[in-house]
Amino acid sequence: MPPPLYPLTTPQTLNRRTFLAGSASLALATLTRGHAYGAVARAPKFSAYPFSLGVASGDPAPDGFVLWTRLAPQPLLGDGGMAPEAVEVSWQVCEDEAMTKIAAKGTAVATPEWGHSVHVEVEGLRPDRWYWYQFKAGSETSPAGRSRTFPAADAIPERLRFAFASCQHYETGLYTAYEHMLAEAPDLVIHLGDYIYEYAGIENRVRKHAGPEITTLHDYRVRLAQYKSDPALQAMHAAAPWLVTWDDHEFDNNCAGDISEEPGVSREDYLKRRAASYQAYYENMPLRRAALPKGPDMLLYRRVPCGRLADFHVLDTRQYRTDQPCGDGNKPPCPESLSPDATLLGHTQRDWLFENLAKSPAQWNVLAQQVMMARVDRAAGPEVTHSMDQWPGYEMERRRVLKYLLEQKIKNPVVLTGDIHSNWANNLIADFDDLDSRVVATEFVGTSISSGGDGVLKPKTLAETYAQNPFVKFHSTERGYVSCEITPKLWHTKYQGVEYVSKPGAPLRTRASFVVEAGNPRLQKA
């Protein structure tokens, strides 16, 4: 186990703001989590090292960020191997890696009702700088993590370096991509969903899921713990703050609002399962109190500004959508896919997005979301098919969003997408029935970390894809992630691929590189 890096009795003077913020956080955490235990264990005894799932941070702000950990001495048990008692966990944030210059500290209560997870919203820090943090419970100390604050609201930093990823099926591949991402030392990581997969374990794969298909809170906790036990994933969480959103497999494949893809599942049973998945997701992610789930509902869409350089509009295209039209899958357009009532975002989220885009002061407006927005024709020859699970299955809402970006002259919109285990670089045009129409925005679609197993650089249909979809400028099905660097004048994207995930040690290759100039959304090869 890691040796303690600081004593709890280190003398320190806290300013009033930090003290009140810590006290308020502790009180609210106790209230919102419905803690029913009168006593809080301040000197707990653990059966094994309790910080087995590591540490993480997220949702950076100019004066702080969220810190996360979860006590789990036996992570593959539903209760994490913890006794049914509340436990006091102390935390501190320091200005230096040696953990000697304390910037903030406090305590939180980890309760069994919420999987002994800890979410601390740190405030009162200085903007646009790195900090180091650590937790302690009883005599045990967590690994140290690193996070950073975002710039002040009126500041325009010279650059921001971040990576985005999605789709990390534990069974089908190793997380080698995170090892390479860690070496790049990004300022931020964005995860666009499919953090876990809900399926039952299958023999003769790279690794095996624990247990059957997950449906209960116990099951989801175990599955998340199994994923978070991966050393490469833990290291990346500890190295930089993350922005997270989900897709379908955090809950159930191709989920759409309150409708199951499986026939015969009652709405009541479906929402009971969704409540379990949402609670476990919150317990295991560095999310703010605003995302605390209420039964089968959880507010995950939010705006995270990085000074005036970028606004990250983090979206949820699963919880509020109507059912996939035309029977799902790749299908020709049907009347349901052209319905003005079909929605991916839901009316409330769409209104929220438009309002935030309209008032954004940022140079770049980033939509961090799940499914591809470009209307790609998936059929060879004269036949036309689109993915009904993606934006083209909700064609009128897709058009409405692009029309809004164009007519309201939203500054430099860029869409980040995951979901489909492949890389795409797309010009988003005003009218996909007129392939020569104006480019409205840019879309970068990132492949999977591991889902799908060993991939290929060039799919067999690559020539046909480019010929039928001239707005597509790059496509591959190799595993990896996407690195981005943005400045006030230029956006630079690199598609980072690993040659295999079936065994360790895959080298990293930059497979394509693009730039986007501020004021000109058209993709340019770098």
KAFEN-V766094 format. One record per backbone hydrogen bond with DSSP energy under -0.5 kcal/mol. CO is the residue of the C=O (numbers start at 1). NH is the residue of the N-H. If there is no record, write none. Layout:
BEGIN
co:nh
CO:NH
CO:NH
END
This chain:
BEGIN
co:nh
7:10
12:14
15:19
16:20
17:21
18:22
19:23
20:24
21:25
22:26
23:27
24:28
25:29
26:30
27:31
28:32
29:33
30:35
31:34
39:86
41:88
49:52
50:72
51:54
54:70
56:68
57:242
58:66
61:64
61:150
63:125
64:61
65:122
66:58
67:120
68:56
69:118
70:53
70:72
72:75
74:77
77:80
79:82
80:74
83:85
86:41
87:110
89:108
90:136
91:106
92:134
93:103
93:104
94:132
96:99
100:102
101:95
104:93
106:91
108:89
108:110
109:111
110:87
111:114
111:116
112:115
114:117
116:71
118:69
119:121
120:67
120:122
122:65
129:149
131:147
132:94
133:145
134:92
135:142
136:90
137:140
140:137
145:133
147:131
150:128
151:307
152:155
155:157
155:308
160:162
160:486
161:187
161:188
162:484
163:190
164:482
165:192
166:449
167:449
167:450
167:451
169:173
171:206
171:207
175:178
175:179
176:179
176:180
177:181
178:182
179:183
180:184
181:184
181:185
181:186
182:185
187:241
188:163
189:191
189:243
190:165
190:192
191:245
193:167
194:168
198:214
202:205
209:211
211:201
216:220
217:221
218:222
219:223
220:224
221:225
222:226
223:227
224:228
225:229
226:229
227:230
230:234
231:235
232:236
233:237
234:238
235:239
236:239
236:240
237:57
238:146
241:189
242:59
243:191
248:251
248:252
252:255
256:259
259:256
262:265
264:266
266:270
267:271
268:272
269:273
270:274
271:275
272:276
273:277
274:278
275:279
276:280
277:281
278:282
279:283
280:284
281:284
282:285
285:287
288:291
289:292
293:295
294:297
297:294
298:300
302:314
304:312
305:307
306:309
306:310
308:363
309:364
310:306
310:312
311:313
311:366
312:304
312:314
313:315
313:368
314:302
318:257
318:321
324:327
325:328
329:331
329:388
331:386
334:337
334:338
335:338
336:339
337:395
337:396
339:342
343:322
346:350
347:351
348:352
349:353
350:354
351:355
352:356
353:357
354:358
355:359
356:360
357:360
364:311
364:366
365:367
365:414
366:313
366:368
367:369
367:416
368:315
370:418
372:391
374:376
376:378
380:383
385:378
386:331
386:388
387:390
387:393
390:393
391:394
392:395
394:397
394:398
395:399
396:400
397:401
398:402
399:403
400:404
401:405
402:406
403:407
404:408
405:410
406:409
410:413
411:365
412:365
413:442
414:367
415:444
416:369
417:446
418:420
423:476
424:445
425:473
425:474
426:428
426:443
427:429
428:440
428:441
431:434
434:437
438:430
441:428
442:415
443:426
443:445
444:417
444:446
445:424
448:480
450:453
456:477
457:459
459:462
461:465
462:466
463:467
464:468
465:469
469:472
471:427
471:473
474:425
476:423
477:456
479:498
481:496
482:164
483:494
484:162
485:492
486:160
489:518
490:487
491:516
492:485
493:514
494:483
494:496
495:497
495:511
495:512
496:481
497:509
498:479
501:174
507:499
509:497
509:511
512:495
513:526
514:493
515:524
516:491
517:520
520:517
524:515
END
